[in-house]
Amino acid sequence: MVTIYKWLVVFFAAFILVVLCDPHVLAAPEAKAMLTVKASSEAQMETQLALDNKFLQHIRRNSKHTAASIIPVTDTALTLVDNGVTVTYSVDRKGNLYHTETNEMIQLDTKIKLELVKYIQLARSTHFGKVVPWDKAKGIIPKKKKFKVIDVETGLSFNVQRRAGKHHADVQPLTKEDTAIMKQIYKGKWSWKRTAIVVQTGNKFLAASMHGMPHGGDGIPDNDFSGHFCIHFLGSTTHGSGNVDPEHQLMVYKAGGMLEEYFIQASPYEIVDAYINAFNFRDSQLLKMSFSNSKHQQLELLYKNKDQITGMRKRVKTITKGTSGLLSLEIPVEVGITRGGRGEERATLLFQMKRTSFFEQWTIDSIDMIS
């Protein structure tokens, strides 16, 4: 069992701890209400915040249950233990509770909700990194600076040094042990897959994204890592094209706990790209956020058959058009699909996009294969 303490905060009657493995080990016996923050439902790294029993008492006596047409995708949950019965609710940032099994929203009174929101903000700010632009990040981790990289999914961490990089950080693991941990994050195989990380230097925790493929110049001897790998921050650009990498940026938002903000402002074309990236990342949180309903039947079908399709890529750049006056849109996308060890198949997917008003976010309503 490995436990990482980012810091310990006394906040009213609460405490905060970052837990990487067993979610129960730090729960005090008297705790009846526990907030948990995770980057995704599958993440092993989580931050837990034990709350005063008054939250349990209020929910038991004064809460109102109403039908919820849609259960939002959140990174925060509230677990209540009452007389040996455990119930877990999804919690949005406004302090609304959702029971995912009964499709109910639990409404709290204003005072208790505002207090719950303070705890949610505290837990989330502890768990996630701060999203900062590259122009600021490069001053926090200048060349030759050593710092720690934390994977927000597994909680595994390793030490690196920034060696170079003008528009993003070119870094290398410090030791063989650090390289081994990095490779463990990528399940024993080097990969270009973008991964959400938190960069820790001193008391600063920054949201970032890395890939896991050694390439280019070396510099640190005897670390079992031939070359360097790249870490991107908000607004970082790539070596070759000099463009912002959308996959890296998506992971930066994830590491900063700002996926909700990303999807709210994203164009329908960016939502489609996020879906394809999430499919390749096997990231259920991103997939759910791409759709209009987290329990969409196409998502359920996708989860059941996720092992059949191993990869998807856009073959042709999508032609975009203005969407300011639209509530719905069809986006055809030519893709290459890989199934197991077989060759790539060509297909055209038609994404039906919608939003309920000009002020709401775009989501995927359905996906059809038209060729």
Stockholm file with secondary structure:
# STOCKHOLM 1.0

chainA/1-371         MVTIYKWLVVFFAAFILVVLCDPHVLAAPEAKAMLTVKASSEAQMETQLALDNKFLQHIRRNSKHTAASIIPVTDTALTLVDNGVTVTYSVDRKGNLYHTETNEMIQLDTKIKLELVKYIQLARSTHFGKVVPWDKAKGIIPKKKKFKVIDVETGLSFNVQRRAGKHHADVQPLTKEDTAIMKQIYKGKWSWKRTAIVVQTGNKFLAASMHGMPHGGDGIPDNDFSGHFCIHFLGSTTHGSGNVDPEHQLMVYKAGGMLEEYFIQASPYEIVDAYINAFNFRDSQLLKMSFSNSKHQQLELLYKNKDQITGMRKRVKTITKGTSGLLSLEIPVEVGITRGGRGEERATLLFQMKRTSFFEQWTIDSIDMIS
#=GR chainA/1-371 SS CCEECSCCCCBTTBEEEEESSCTTTTCCTTCCEEEEECSSTTCSCEEEEEECTHHHHHHHHHCEEEECSCCCCCSEEEEEEETTEEEEEEECTTSCEEETTTTEEEECCHHHHHHHHHHHHHHHHHHSCBCCBHHHHHHHSCTTCEEEEEETTTCCEEEEEEEECSSSEEEEESSHHHHHHHHHHTTTSCEEEEEEEEEEETTEEEEEEEEECCBSCCCSTTSSCCSBEEEECBTCBCSSSCCBCHHHHHHHHHHTTCHHHHHHHCCHHHHHHHHHHHHHHTCHHHHHHHBSCTTCHHHHHHHHTTTTCCEEEESSCCCCCCCTTCSEEEEEEEEEEECTTSCCEEEEEEEEEECSSTTSCCEEEEEEECC
#=GC SS_cons         CCEECSCCCCBTTBEEEEESSCTTTTCCTTCCEEEEECSSTTCSCEEEEEECTHHHHHHHHHCEEEECSCCCCCSEEEEEEETTEEEEEEECTTSCEEETTTTEEEECCHHHHHHHHHHHHHHHHHHSCBCCBHHHHHHHSCTTCEEEEEETTTCCEEEEEEEECSSSEEEEESSHHHHHHHHHHTTTSCEEEEEEEEEEETTEEEEEEEEECCBSCCCSTTSSCCSBEEEECBTCBCSSSCCBCHHHHHHHHHHTTCHHHHHHHCCHHHHHHHHHHHHHHTCHHHHHHHBSCTTCHHHHHHHHTTTTCCEEEESSCCCCCCCTTCSEEEEEEEEEEECTTSCCEEEEEEEEEECSSTTSCCEEEEEEECC
//
